[in-house]
Amino acid sequence: MDDKHMQIGEVAARTELSLRTIRHYEETGLVIPSARSQGGFRLYTENDIARLMVIRRMKPLGFTLEQMRDLLDATDRLDAGDTLDDGEREALLERVRTYRQTAAEQVEKLRIQLARAEDFAATLGARLEQNAPATRV
């Protein structure tokens, strides 16, 4: 097998996504294997892995599958090297900027949520220490 192509198991290990999740993203059209082996196995490239990593990073930020598809479409078109007129290029860049802004807002919300969770864990730890039985020497 060409070492530029990987089977789904290796892709799952590298992306830390389950086989089922990768297949789901294929079924929804978010990522399509670059090739198939003679035996019919899905074969992926580094570009496919990069695409899966974008999806993986968007998911915990609450992006929908449709939003993921829209962002990937915009970045695919920007990266394709096709000649875009200034208006098309600016519209695509604006879509990407909008997703970046939404991601930044979600990250800030997660930071606040994490700080609250850490405070809660510390409160519980303090309560346990306060109520721990005294040790005898």
Helices and strands as residue ranges (DSSP letters): E 6-7, H 8-15, H 19-27, E 35-36, E 42-44, H 46-58, G 59-61, H 65-79, H 86-131
